[in-house]
């Protein structure tokens, strides 16, 4: 499979019908971080279960620059030094409370974090797994996010294969790889 085929598959999987709870969280995040928000990505157990009101919804807010996203300089410096910064958010949706843990990462750190240049598995390990796109600024941002997710899968595989001790099967690759990356 070449990279373009992989990107096409990812794009098909990531384009989800955004549930009201996720729309509500995304609207609140866009209100907080304004024009700095390039994308909001949805992943984790609430994506898999489809229940957005139990537990914490996992989101990534991809921003163009930390300095634009934060009102406080120290937050942008911390995010630049050790991305991502993680925060808690809750909001009301359809008469219920929806809770979220969200991380903020810049476009540049998202690109590096999904590549083989990034040692830590925090981004490439997470985005080698299923994710949904809750918001995109524009088509160019969508292309960037999809390419980054494809890069995360390639990074995941190239980092995991050397550690495989048994015969490599698809399920062993993902099971062992997720154990190694968390």
N, C-alpha and C positions, 0 to 999 in steps of 0.2 A: 504494500500500500504506500503510495507516495503522499507527501505532505498535503497536497491539494485535496486528495480524497479524504484524508483524515480531517482536514478543516471543514469539508462539506458535511461529514458525519457529525462533527461537533456542533456545527451551526444548526443542523436539523434537530439535535437533542436539546440544545440550549434555548431554542425559541419555544418558550412555554406560554401558556395562557396565564397571565399573572393574576393570582388570586387577590381578592379585596384586601386581606390582611397584609400582604406583601406590598400592594399598591399604597396602602396607608403608611407603612413604615418608610417606603421609598419617598413618598411625598414629604414626610417629616425630615428625612435626611437631606433632601434637596433644598428644603427651606432653611435648614441649619447651615449647610455648606455652600449654598448658592451656585454661582457660576463655576466653582472649582470642580463640581461633580461631572465626571465624564461617563461613568458607568456604575451601576449597582448590580452586584451578582449575588445569587441566592444559592446556598448549598447546604449540605448536612442532613441531619435526621429529620427535620421538619419538611425538607424537600422530598425525602424518601417516603415519609409516612403520609404526607398530604395534610397533616394536622398542624395548623399554624398557630393554634391557641394553647397547646400543651407544650411545655418546654420553651426553649429559646430558639428563635429563628436566627440562623447564621447568615450574615450578610457581609459582603465586601463592598466598600465604597472606594472606587478608583477615582482619584483626583488628578487634575493636571499638575498642580504644584502644592506642596505643603504650605508654603507662605500664603497662598491664596485661600486655602481651606480654613486656616486657623486665625482667630483674632489675637491669640496669645503666641508670641514668638517662641516661648519655651516649648510649647507643644509641637510646633513645626520642627524645632531643633531635635527634640526627642524622636519624633517620627522619622526624621532624616537619618539620625544615628542608628536607630534600631527599629526598622519598620517590621510590621505595622503597629500602629497604636490601636488598642481595642477598647471599646466603650459599650455601655449599656443604654438601651432605649426602650421605652414602652409608650404605647399610644392606644387610643380607643379605635375600634373598628366594629361597626354593626352591633354596638352595645356590649362588646367584650373587649378585654384588654389583650393586646398582642405584645409580646416581649421579644427583644432582640439583643443579640451580641453582635456588634459590627466592628469591622476592622477598616482602618483607613490606610491606603497605600497609593503612592503616586504611580503614574503611568510608567515612568522610568524604572521604579523599583518592581513593579509588576512584571515588566519585560525581563529584567535581570533575575527576579525571583523564580521565574518559570524556566529559566535557562540552565544549562550545565555550568555556567559561571558561578552560580549561587550554590554554596555548599549546603546550607541548611534546607531541609525538606519542607519547611513551613508553607511555602507557596507552591512549589512544583508537586509536592505530595498531595496537597489539597485539590489543586485544579487538574490533576490527572483523573480525578473522580467526577461523577456527574455534577453539573451545576446548571442553574437557570439564569437567564439574563432578565433582570427586572426593569432595567433602564439603560438606554444608550443615548449619548448626546447626538450621535449622527452615524452614518454608514461607515465612515472612516474609523471611528472608535470601535464599531462592531467588528470590523475586519481585524483591527489590532487585538481585541480581546480574544477572538477565535484563534488567531495565529499564536497568541500567548498560551492558550489552553492546549493547542496542538504541541507546542514546544514543551509544555509541562509533562505531557504524556511521553514524549520522546526522552526527556530528561529522566523521568521516573524509570522507564524501561532500562536505559543505559546505566543508571545507578544501581538498579536492583539485580540485573542479570549476573554481574560478577559475584554476587553473594548467594546465588542459588546453589544448594547442595544436592537437591534431588532433580529428577528429570523435570524439565521445564514444560509445564502445561499452562494454559491461560489462567485457570483458577489458582494454581500454585503461585504464578507470577504475581497476581494481584493480592492474594492473601499474604504471602511472605513479604511482598513489597510494602504493603500497608503496615504490617507489623514492624518492619525495619524503619519506616519513615515516621512513625508516631512515638 
